[in-house]
């Protein structure tokens, strides 16, 4: 049995178990890798992380504009999605105009907003302060609408290898309700719901630098976001800012990032208040039933 197949079997065995199982990785003298739930001499505990690393610091920025009267603090949002921001101004010395409480705001897509204008209490003397800036993608004021998600792939039936609250990696707020679907590399991946492309990664090879591998993030009209991870390198067909209809092909499945084998990691997320977290969702039909035989795709 292949390494990936064996690990897939182990995932199926333990995914539904209440206690977390420990998986060991063992490499023999011939370089053959074995995953097992039995400790063996020389074996190492296998840590599986299927978490998304998504840096937005170059696209959501706090900027300081200096002028004769003082300084203006602006936030710039270059993303094709709203962003919730929070600014606290601490350690003030010779500063006027700073609010007593942190400033919270929803910055629309592709826009910039003034948060505060500061001036010296004693003109001619320097101001000192420390801004504490935080943000989260999405608008927490929007509430999810009921929606049964069509399966975001063509072909199958495929098998669910890890579901919600999985003991391996679906145990953090961002991924608690995610699903992993084992499928051959190159399977067409389609949008389960219409939305605007917020972020993509398309150039990662193998494990790369991001545990999520290549991915597509779509934001829907109710503020929820569908995220498709571990995609094949170079297969992403959509661009940031593009509106994608339900059922439109967006990429092909792959095995990139921190992936134990070819599969699609699909999760629905929303901003719950300065934090992006996964939320429960339902597929319109069981994963391993009623396959979609339209396996072509472009």
Residue frames relative to the residue before (quaternion, step in Angstrom):
aa qw qx qy qz dx dy dz
X 1.0000 0.0000 0.0000 0.0000 0.00 0.00 0.00
X 0.4817 -0.6818 0.4624 0.2988 3.60 -0.87 0.88
X 0.6668 -0.5035 0.3722 0.4042 3.52 -1.30 0.42
X 0.6905 0.4755 -0.2920 0.4603 3.57 0.83 -0.99
X 0.6500 0.5149 -0.3291 0.4517 3.58 0.97 -0.81
X 0.6450 0.5183 -0.3221 0.4599 3.56 0.98 -0.86
X 0.6684 0.4866 -0.3116 0.4684 3.56 0.90 -0.89
X 0.6148 0.5469 -0.3476 0.4495 3.57 1.05 -0.74
X 0.6439 0.5145 -0.3215 0.4662 3.57 1.02 -0.81
X 0.6427 0.5212 -0.3238 0.4587 3.56 0.97 -0.85
X 0.6308 0.5281 -0.3346 0.4596 3.56 1.01 -0.80
X 0.6638 0.5026 -0.3126 0.4572 3.56 0.94 -0.86
X 0.6478 0.5341 -0.3251 0.4353 3.56 1.00 -0.80
X 0.8104 0.3328 -0.1440 0.4602 3.53 0.80 -1.05
X 0.4922 0.6891 -0.4386 0.3007 3.61 1.17 -0.34
X 0.7455 0.3986 -0.2369 0.4788 3.57 1.02 -0.69
X 0.5081 0.6597 -0.4265 0.3531 3.57 1.24 -0.04
X 0.5297 -0.6450 0.4468 0.3221 3.57 -1.03 0.70
X 0.7432 0.3418 -0.2479 0.5190 3.66 0.74 -0.89
X 0.5262 -0.6223 0.4721 0.3362 3.56 -1.14 0.60
X 0.2881 -0.7539 0.5671 0.1646 3.58 -0.90 0.95
X 0.3400 -0.7146 0.5717 0.2164 3.54 -1.18 0.64
X 0.1511 -0.7825 0.6005 0.0654 3.56 -0.79 1.04
X 0.1993 -0.7829 0.5824 0.0903 3.55 -0.97 0.93
X 0.2480 -0.7444 0.6055 0.1331 3.53 -1.14 0.77
X 0.0269 -0.8126 0.5807 -0.0422 3.56 -0.71 1.12
X 0.1276 -0.7764 0.6154 0.0481 3.57 -0.89 0.98
X 0.2624 -0.7929 0.5281 0.1537 3.60 -0.57 1.11
X 0.7612 -0.4058 0.2612 0.4333 3.56 -1.32 0.05
X 0.6904 0.4598 -0.2730 0.4872 3.58 1.19 -0.48
X 0.5688 -0.6268 0.3668 0.3860 3.57 1.30 0.12
X 0.4527 0.6773 -0.4604 0.3527 3.58 1.27 0.20
X 0.2768 -0.7731 0.5548 0.1338 3.57 -0.81 1.06
X 0.0383 -0.7874 0.6152 -0.0074 3.55 -0.93 0.98
X 0.1858 -0.7476 0.6283 0.1083 3.55 -1.05 0.86
X 0.0937 0.8030 -0.5775 0.1135 3.56 -0.81 0.98
X 0.4375 -0.6737 0.5183 0.2934 3.56 -1.24 0.36
X 0.6061 0.5339 -0.3498 0.4746 3.60 1.31 0.15
X 0.4190 -0.6901 0.5268 0.2660 3.57 -0.84 0.96
X 0.0172 -0.7875 0.6156 -0.0232 3.57 -1.00 0.87
X 0.6320 -0.5307 0.3817 0.4163 3.62 -1.13 0.51
X 0.8189 0.2235 -0.1847 0.4953 3.55 -0.83 1.00
X 0.5395 0.6259 -0.4069 0.3894 3.58 1.25 -0.15
X 0.2380 -0.7611 0.5889 0.1312 3.55 -1.16 0.66
X 0.5313 -0.6006 0.4806 0.3549 3.55 -1.10 0.65
X 0.2989 -0.7617 0.5525 0.1588 3.55 -0.80 1.05
X 0.1588 -0.7834 0.5979 0.0604 3.56 -0.70 1.14
X 0.1263 -0.8100 0.5716 0.0357 3.56 -0.55 1.19
X 0.0139 0.7980 -0.6008 0.0444 3.55 -0.63 1.12
X 0.0437 -0.8007 0.5968 -0.0288 3.54 -0.63 1.18
X 0.3618 0.7667 -0.4552 0.2722 3.53 1.11 0.72
X 0.4530 -0.7074 0.4877 0.2378 3.51 -1.14 0.70
X 0.1282 -0.7525 0.6420 0.0721 3.53 -0.96 0.95
X 0.0747 0.8130 -0.5617 0.1339 3.55 -0.42 1.23
X 0.1106 -0.8187 0.5622 0.0374 3.57 -0.21 1.25
X 0.0876 -0.8056 0.5858 0.0155 3.55 -0.79 1.08
X 0.3643 0.7876 -0.4525 0.2054 3.58 1.29 0.06
X 0.6679 0.4802 -0.3169 0.4722 3.60 1.12 -0.49
X 0.7290 0.4209 -0.2285 0.4890 3.59 1.26 -0.28
X 0.7203 0.2382 -0.1980 0.6206 3.57 1.31 -0.19
X 0.0828 0.8420 -0.5154 0.1357 3.56 -0.25 1.29
X 0.2917 -0.6809 0.6378 0.2109 3.51 -1.25 0.63
X 0.0683 -0.8159 0.5741 -0.0077 3.57 -0.67 1.13
X 0.2494 -0.7565 0.5903 0.1306 3.55 -1.11 0.77
X 0.1241 -0.7823 0.6091 0.0391 3.55 -0.71 1.16
X 0.2024 -0.7919 0.5682 0.0948 3.56 -0.53 1.18
X 0.0567 0.7826 -0.6171 0.0586 3.56 -1.03 0.83
X 0.7561 -0.4105 0.2495 0.4446 3.56 -1.30 0.13
X 0.7234 0.4578 -0.2534 0.4504 3.58 0.95 -0.86
X 0.7649 -0.2744 0.2037 0.5461 3.61 1.17 -0.40
X 0.5916 -0.5457 0.4410 0.3972 3.54 -0.87 -0.98
X 0.1869 -0.7602 0.6131 0.1061 3.54 -1.11 0.78
X 0.2452 -0.7633 0.5845 0.1250 3.56 -0.88 1.01
X 0.0609 -0.7997 0.5961 -0.0382 3.53 -0.67 1.22
X 0.1893 -0.7343 0.6305 0.1655 3.54 -1.21 0.48
X 0.1562 -0.7878 0.5929 0.0590 3.55 -0.94 0.97
X 0.1108 -0.7857 0.6081 0.0262 3.54 -0.85 1.05
X 0.1283 -0.8198 0.5570 0.0361 3.57 -0.42 1.25
X 0.5214 0.6599 -0.4028 0.3610 3.58 1.26 0.00
X 0.4649 -0.6492 0.5255 0.2936 3.55 -1.31 0.37
X 0.6543 0.4121 -0.3203 0.5472 3.55 1.00 0.93
X 0.5436 -0.6021 0.4517 0.3715 3.60 -1.12 0.48
X 0.1759 -0.7684 0.6086 0.0907 3.53 -1.25 0.53
X 0.3007 -0.7150 0.6010 0.1928 3.56 -1.00 0.85
X 0.0562 -0.8097 0.5841 0.0067 3.59 -0.83 0.97
X 0.0928 -0.7653 0.6345 0.0562 3.53 -1.29 0.48
X 0.0361 -0.8037 0.5935 -0.0220 3.56 -0.84 1.01
X 0.0494 -0.7596 0.6484 0.0115 3.54 -0.87 1.05
X 0.2057 -0.7709 0.5931 0.1081 3.59 -0.99 0.84
X 0.0477 -0.8377 0.5416 -0.0511 3.54 -0.35 1.32
X 0.8203 0.2966 -0.1884 0.4512 3.54 -1.33 0.23
X 0.2064 0.8314 -0.4961 0.1418 3.57 1.02 0.76
X 0.0264 0.7547 -0.6544 0.0388 3.54 -1.02 0.95
X 0.8383 -0.0174 -0.0364 0.5436 3.56 -0.69 1.17
X 0.4955 0.6457 -0.4234 0.3978 3.59 1.00 0.84
X 0.0144 -0.7549 0.6552 0.0234 3.54 -1.04 0.84
X 0.6928 0.4679 -0.3498 0.4227 3.56 -1.18 0.59
X 0.5737 0.5809 -0.3904 0.4254 3.58 1.25 -0.16
X 0.4175 -0.7123 0.4947 0.2712 3.62 -0.76 0.90
X 0.5704 -0.6044 0.4360 0.3454 3.55 -1.19 0.53
X 0.7570 0.3051 -0.1665 0.5532 3.57 1.07 -0.75
X 0.6221 -0.5390 0.3976 0.4054 3.61 -1.15 0.47
X 0.4046 -0.6924 0.5495 0.2343 3.54 -1.17 0.70
X 0.0592 -0.7852 0.6162 0.0164 3.59 -0.85 0.99
X 0.0826 0.8041 -0.5801 0.1005 3.56 -0.94 0.88
X 0.3064 -0.6918 0.6122 0.2297 3.54 -1.31 0.40
X 0.1790 -0.7979 0.5710 0.0720 3.56 -0.52 1.19
X 0.4140 -0.7283 0.4824 0.2558 3.63 -0.60 1.08
X 0.6686 -0.4860 0.3640 0.4293 3.58 -1.25 0.28
X 0.8685 0.0776 -0.0524 0.4868 3.56 -1.19 0.72
X 0.5895 0.5573 -0.3799 0.4446 3.58 0.80 0.96
X 0.2079 -0.7454 0.6077 0.1784 3.55 -1.33 0.06
X 0.1378 -0.7986 0.5858 0.0083 3.54 -1.12 0.81
X 0.4100 -0.6764 0.5509 0.2664 3.55 -1.11 0.73
X 0.2273 -0.7860 0.5630 0.1167 3.55 -0.87 0.98
X 0.7991 -0.1287 0.1159 0.5758 3.61 0.95 -0.79
X 0.1771 -0.7382 0.6367 0.1351 3.54 -1.26 0.55
X 0.1446 -0.8149 0.5608 0.0222 3.56 -0.64 1.16
X 0.0653 -0.7832 0.6181 0.0142 3.54 -1.11 0.73
X 0.5287 -0.6273 0.4525 0.3496 3.64 -1.10 0.52
X 0.4789 -0.6517 0.5070 0.2981 3.56 -1.02 0.80
X 0.7465 0.2200 -0.1334 0.6136 3.54 1.13 -0.75
X 0.3603 -0.7597 0.4970 0.2145 3.59 -0.23 1.24
X 0.7729 0.3287 -0.2643 0.4741 3.52 -1.04 0.83
X 0.6745 0.4356 -0.2958 0.5176 3.59 1.24 -0.24
X 0.5383 -0.6562 0.4113 0.3325 3.62 -0.96 0.74
X 0.3634 -0.6828 0.5880 0.2368 3.52 -1.28 0.54
X 0.0594 -0.7678 0.6349 0.0620 3.54 -1.19 0.59
X 0.2160 0.7487 -0.6042 0.1663 3.54 -0.97 0.91
X 0.2805 -0.7397 0.5863 0.1743 3.55 -1.29 0.35
X 0.2198 -0.7793 0.5698 0.1401 3.61 -0.53 1.10
X 0.1271 -0.7533 0.6393 0.0879 3.55 -1.07 0.78
X 0.0412 -0.8373 0.5414 -0.0645 3.53 -0.28 1.35
X 0.0600 0.7787 -0.6224 0.0505 3.56 -0.93 0.92
X 0.0381 -0.8018 0.5964 -0.0038 3.56 -1.17 0.51
X 0.0799 -0.7629 0.6375 0.0721 3.52 -1.36 0.28
X 0.5180 -0.6536 0.4664 0.2948 3.52 -1.03 0.85
X 0.7639 0.3715 -0.2790 0.4478 3.56 -1.00 0.86
X 0.4202 -0.6820 0.5488 0.2390 3.53 -1.38 0.30
X 0.3155 -0.7942 0.4858 0.1837 3.63 -0.35 1.18
X 0.5565 0.6152 -0.3975 0.3923 3.61 1.21 -0.24
X 0.6258 0.5318 -0.3356 0.4614 3.58 1.21 -0.46
X 0.2336 -0.7827 0.5658 0.1125 3.57 -0.95 0.88
X 0.5418 -0.6427 0.4278 0.3322 3.61 -0.92 0.84
X 0.3078 -0.7244 0.5880 0.1865 3.54 -1.10 0.79
X 0.5808 -0.5723 0.4256 0.3924 3.63 -1.05 0.59
X 0.1482 0.7868 -0.5807 0.1475 3.57 -0.84 0.97
X 0.2107 -0.7435 0.6225 0.1240 3.56 -0.92 0.98
X 0.3020 -0.8038 0.4921 0.1431 3.55 -0.48 1.22
X 0.3796 -0.6734 0.5798 0.2572 3.58 -0.86 0.93
X 0.5872 -0.5789 0.4159 0.3835 3.57 -1.10 0.57
X 0.3602 -0.7881 0.4644 0.1829 3.61 -0.70 1.06
X 0.6547 0.4390 -0.3462 0.5087 3.59 0.89 0.91
X 0.3454 -0.6941 0.5839 0.2410 3.53 -1.33 0.28
X 0.7056 0.4157 -0.3250 0.4730 3.56 -0.97 0.86
X 0.4392 0.6898 -0.5165 0.2540 3.50 -1.30 -0.34
X 0.4791 0.0689 -0.7870 -0.3825 1.52 -2.35 -0.78
X 0.2529 -0.7463 0.5980 0.1462 3.54 -1.22 0.63
X 0.4718 -0.7024 0.4749 0.2419 3.53 -1.27 0.31
X 0.4228 -0.6653 0.5599 0.2551 3.52 -1.12 0.80
X 0.1426 -0.8215 0.5486 0.0613 3.60 -0.58 1.14
X 0.7828 -0.0111 -0.0365 0.6212 3.58 1.24 -0.27
X 0.1601 -0.8146 0.5543 0.0592 3.53 -0.80 1.02
X 0.7921 -0.2700 0.2222 0.5003 3.53 -1.26 -0.45
X 0.8397 0.1321 -0.1412 0.5075 3.54 -1.11 0.85
X 0.2084 0.7887 -0.5437 0.1972 3.57 1.06 0.73
X 0.5117 -0.6910 0.4246 0.2835 3.55 -1.02 0.82
X 0.6421 0.5572 -0.3317 0.4091 3.61 1.18 -0.34
X 0.8375 -0.0758 0.0792 0.5353 3.56 0.67 -1.00
X 0.6442 0.5111 -0.3372 0.4584 3.60 1.16 -0.35
X 0.4952 0.6656 -0.4105 0.3785 3.54 0.78 1.03
X 0.5945 0.5002 -0.3870 0.4966 3.56 1.19 0.58
X 0.6782 -0.5093 0.3161 0.4252 3.62 -1.11 0.45
X 0.6731 0.5130 -0.3144 0.4300 3.62 0.96 -0.75
X 0.8297 0.2308 -0.0901 0.5001 3.58 1.03 -0.68
X 0.3096 0.8055 -0.4750 0.1723 3.57 1.24 0.15
X 0.7888 0.3025 -0.1549 0.5122 3.60 0.96 -0.81
X 0.3620 0.7381 -0.4889 0.2916 3.58 1.21 0.45
X 0.2019 -0.7419 0.6185 0.1623 3.56 -1.33 0.27
X 0.2186 -0.7288 0.6344 0.1364 3.53 -1.24 0.68
X 0.0825 -0.7934 0.6031 0.0073 3.55 -0.80 1.07
X 0.3198 -0.7463 0.5523 0.1889 3.59 -0.59 1.13
X 0.1816 0.7684 -0.5929 0.1584 3.58 -0.87 0.99
X 0.6040 -0.5716 0.3946 0.3908 3.60 -1.12 0.51
X 0.5643 -0.5704 0.4637 0.3757 3.56 -1.13 0.60
X 0.7625 0.3583 -0.2737 0.4640 3.55 -1.03 0.82
X 0.4236 0.6893 -0.4786 0.3411 3.59 1.25 0.06
X 0.4706 -0.6780 0.4694 0.3138 3.64 -0.80 0.89
X 0.1725 -0.7647 0.6163 0.0756 3.55 -0.94 0.99
X 0.0985 -0.8092 0.5792 0.0102 3.57 -0.78 1.06
X 0.5904 -0.5690 0.4329 0.3746 3.55 -1.23 0.45
X 0.3580 -0.7403 0.5311 0.2042 3.57 -0.74 1.06
X 0.7839 0.0722 -0.0151 0.6165 3.55 1.25 -0.48
X 0.5430 -0.6293 0.4414 0.3381 3.58 -1.03 0.73
X 0.2469 0.7749 -0.5590 0.1617 3.55 -1.10 0.65
X 0.5349 -0.6032 0.4907 0.3305 3.53 -1.38 -0.03
X 0.4523 -0.6830 0.5054 0.2710 3.54 -0.95 0.92
X 0.2069 -0.7957 0.5629 0.0849 3.57 -0.71 1.13
X 0.8122 -0.0463 0.1123 0.5706 3.55 0.85 -0.98
X 0.0166 -0.7837 0.6207 0.0150 3.57 -1.10 0.74
X 0.0862 -0.7128 0.6862 0.1166 3.50 -1.41 0.29
X 0.0157 -0.8532 0.5180 -0.0586 3.59 -0.67 1.06
X 0.6981 0.5167 -0.2569 0.4239 3.60 1.23 -0.22
X 0.4952 0.6868 -0.4278 0.3165 3.58 1.22 -0.02
X 0.1866 -0.7628 0.6131 0.0866 3.52 -1.05 0.90
X 0.8456 0.0708 -0.0571 0.5261 3.57 -0.92 0.85
X 0.8228 -0.1843 0.1508 0.5160 3.55 -1.00 -0.84
X 0.1280 -0.8503 0.5034 0.0851 3.58 1.09 -0.69
X 0.6919 -0.4830 0.3593 0.3987 3.54 -1.28 -0.46
X 0.7338 0.3894 -0.2113 0.5151 3.59 1.21 -0.39
X 0.4653 -0.6985 0.4598 0.2900 3.64 -0.65 1.00
X 0.6600 0.5225 -0.3130 0.4399 3.59 1.11 -0.58
X 0.3692 -0.7218 0.5039 0.2980 3.59 1.20 -0.35
X 0.7278 -0.3217 0.2907 0.5313 3.55 -1.07 -0.71
X 0.0095 0.8266 -0.5582 0.0707 3.57 -0.93 0.87
X 0.1973 -0.7180 0.6476 0.1616 3.51 -1.44 0.18
X 0.1009 -0.7675 0.6307 0.0555 3.58 -0.98 0.90
X 0.0828 -0.7826 0.6168 0.0139 3.57 -0.84 1.09
X 0.2074 -0.7486 0.6104 0.1552 3.57 -1.08 0.68
X 0.3106 -0.7739 0.5330 0.1430 3.57 -0.86 1.05
X 0.6948 -0.5160 0.3068 0.3961 3.56 -1.24 0.30
X 0.6935 0.4365 -0.2945 0.4918 3.63 1.18 -0.28
X 0.6400 -0.5680 0.3096 0.4147 3.57 1.25 0.36
X 0.5384 0.5856 -0.4277 0.4293 3.59 1.22 -0.11
X 0.2386 -0.7715 0.5777 0.1186 3.54 -1.26 0.44
X 0.2197 -0.7454 0.6151 0.1334 3.55 -1.00 0.87
X 0.0804 -0.8059 0.5866 0.0042 3.57 -0.82 1.02
X 0.1515 -0.7890 0.5954 0.0104 3.53 -0.88 1.12
X 0.0713 -0.8573 0.5091 -0.0282 3.61 -0.41 1.24
X 0.8004 0.3251 -0.2657 0.4278 3.53 -1.47 0.34
X 0.2760 0.8055 -0.4834 0.2034 3.58 1.11 0.66
X 0.6169 -0.5617 0.4128 0.3654 3.55 -1.25 0.48
X 0.5480 -0.6324 0.4390 0.3271 3.55 -0.97 0.87
X 0.8385 0.1911 -0.1613 0.4842 3.55 -0.98 0.93
X 0.5905 0.6176 -0.3611 0.3734 3.60 1.24 -0.04
X 0.5120 0.6538 -0.4298 0.3544 3.61 1.21 -0.30
X 0.2201 -0.8296 0.5081 0.0717 3.57 -0.59 1.19
X 0.6904 0.4715 -0.2703 0.4775 3.59 1.24 -0.23
X 0.3093 -0.7411 0.5689 0.1775 3.56 -1.27 0.42
X 0.6220 -0.5412 0.4102 0.3898 3.55 -1.22 0.47
X 0.7581 0.3180 -0.2726 0.4999 3.56 -0.87 1.02
X 0.5755 0.6017 -0.3773 0.4054 3.58 1.22 -0.28
X 0.3390 -0.7024 0.5828 0.2282 3.57 -1.07 0.76
X 0.1299 -0.8033 0.5808 0.0197 3.56 -0.81 1.07
X 0.3521 -0.7461 0.5296 0.1969 3.56 -0.86 0.95
X 0.6214 -0.5300 0.4137 0.4023 3.56 -1.21 0.45
X 0.7968 0.2742 -0.2237 0.4897 3.57 -0.91 0.96
X 0.5338 0.6215 -0.4125 0.3983 3.59 1.25 -0.14
X 0.4753 -0.6801 0.4735 0.2956 3.56 -0.92 0.92
X 0.1507 -0.8103 0.5631 0.0594 3.57 -0.89 0.97
X 0.7960 -0.0833 0.0969 0.5916 3.59 1.13 -0.54
X 0.3724 -0.6586 0.5710 0.3185 3.53 -1.35 -0.45
X 0.5590 -0.6236 0.4276 0.3404 3.55 -1.06 0.71
X 0.0868 -0.8130 0.5754 0.0188 3.53 -1.17 0.60
X 0.4178 -0.6634 0.5556 0.2769 3.51 -1.28 -0.55
X 0.3621 0.7576 -0.4635 0.2831 3.58 1.06 0.80
X 0.7239 0.3913 -0.3195 0.4700 3.53 -1.24 0.48
X 0.7148 -0.3882 0.3245 0.4827 3.56 -1.21 -0.50
X 0.2395 0.7830 -0.5172 0.2490 3.52 0.45 1.31
X 0.3713 -0.7441 0.5146 0.2091 3.57 -0.93 0.90
X 0.7824 -0.1004 0.0762 0.6099 3.56 1.27 -0.12
X 0.6957 -0.4672 0.3156 0.4452 3.60 -1.21 0.29
X 0.3144 0.7336 -0.5578 0.2278 3.56 -0.73 1.05
X 0.3646 -0.6696 0.5898 0.2661 3.51 -1.40 0.14
X 0.1684 -0.7336 0.6507 0.1003 3.55 -0.98 0.94
X 0.0005 -0.8052 0.5908 -0.0517 3.57 -0.58 1.18
X 0.0621 0.7947 -0.5981 0.0829 3.55 -0.91 0.97
X 0.2460 -0.7236 0.6242 0.1622 3.55 -1.22 0.62
X 0.0462 -0.8171 0.5737 -0.0324 3.55 -0.78 1.07
X 0.0236 -0.7649 0.6404 0.0655 3.55 -1.36 0.21
X 0.5212 -0.5851 0.5117 0.3524 3.53 -1.33 0.32
X 0.1573 -0.8109 0.5603 0.0613 3.58 -0.62 1.14
X 0.7128 -0.3510 0.2312 0.5615 3.58 1.32 0.10
X 0.7856 -0.2919 0.1082 0.5347 3.53 0.15 1.40
X 0.7178 0.3121 -0.2629 0.5641 3.56 1.10 0.69
X 0.2684 -0.7409 0.5954 0.1568 3.55 -0.94 0.94
X 0.0403 0.8107 -0.5786 0.0794 3.57 -0.65 1.13
X 0.5300 -0.6063 0.4841 0.3422 3.54 -1.22 0.48
X 0.1611 -0.7720 0.6086 0.0882 3.55 -1.20 0.58
X 0.5942 -0.5724 0.4079 0.3910 3.61 -1.14 0.50
X 0.0440 0.7675 -0.6392 0.0202 3.54 -1.21 0.61
X 0.2826 -0.7455 0.5776 0.1754 3.55 -1.30 0.30
X 0.3826 -0.6610 0.5893 0.2634 3.52 -1.17 0.67
X 0.5730 -0.6224 0.4156 0.3341 3.56 -1.12 0.68
X 0.7862 0.0678 -0.0585 0.6115 3.59 1.23 -0.38
X 0.6519 -0.5238 0.3542 0.4185 3.60 -1.15 0.45
X 0.5952 -0.6146 0.3880 0.3427 3.56 -1.03 0.80
X 0.7931 0.3306 -0.1666 0.4837 3.61 0.81 -0.96
X 0.6296 0.5032 -0.3409 0.4839 3.59 1.20 0.49
X 0.8622 0.1760 -0.0898 0.4663 3.54 -1.36 0.28
X 0.0420 -0.8430 0.5358 0.0223 3.62 0.49 1.11
X 0.3891 -0.6479 0.5964 0.2705 3.52 -1.30 0.50
X 0.2490 -0.8322 0.4799 0.1225 3.57 -0.30 1.22
X 0.4983 0.6179 -0.4452 0.4143 3.59 1.29 0.10
X 0.0468 0.8627 -0.4985 0.0717 3.56 0.32 1.26
X 0.4338 0.7404 -0.4393 0.2659 3.58 1.22 0.05
X 0.0924 0.7911 -0.6042 0.0238 3.55 -0.22 -1.26
X 0.5282 -0.6404 0.4532 0.3247 3.51 -1.21 0.43
